[in-house]
């Protein structure tokens, strides 16, 4: 009996993600983890290209390769392993380190209310931010691996209209780079702002409300279409101001504070434009 596939919406975060068909490998070495993640990203990019070109044969072949590797579930298992405490891969430790000095004042201004966090692409309920008593974390992911992580596409999540339904912090840790096309990445960044709670002075202080953004370092340091100057101009146009940055050998971490009242241009246009020529550069890009 043929199974009818649900048509994926263009621009949706789920657009580049295939159905899960196999169980993940129970345990992966560090090398196997990196290999699987890189291979999965490479195949996803190839799948997006084939879908845009309408190449049915290539689509079928790539989907089979992804399936043979274990599909999205194996990719997520590799990501969870890579972010495990034992390997020091929990990016929320950096977020907690940045926010901790401001938590006492923030909670006092909010009459002891916890700092609320929306974690997009959540893989674990045991990361550093979840272990802190100062935070109330809402977790979502396309393919939830835990009952406390809601299965949901951020690009289809209802935009809140009431302040009590908004968040003090929104986390996009290794999520933006997974979106299969440059325009979709720009749409995701633009969509973060209505989810952030703007409090009147002096309640709004320090590093709140903010966006925690984590990307593979080469996305900023070795892309022919992106660098930190371009990203900074793009974020400024959305109302963000960079407050914290950390660069490691593999990742770059940012904390962008959202200032809804800051001056912004009437029109925003960031097209695909080469800024770092070179044969060894990658093609990571964000357009807005």
Secondary structure, 3 states (H helix, E strand, C coil): CCCCCCCCCCCCHHHHCCCCCCCCCCCCCHHHHHHHHHHHHHHHHHHHHHHHHCCHHHHHHHHHHHHHCCHHHHHHHHHHHHCCHHHCCCCHHHHHHHHHHHHHHHHHHCCCCCEEEEEECCCCCCCHHHHCCCEEEEEEECCCCCCCCEECCHHHCCCCCCHHHCECEEEEECCHHHCCCHHHHHHHHHHHHHHECCCCCCCCCCCCCEEEEEEECHHHHCECCCCHHHHHHHHHHHCEEEEEEEECCCEEEEEEEECCCCCCCCCCCCCCCCCCCCCCCECCCCCC
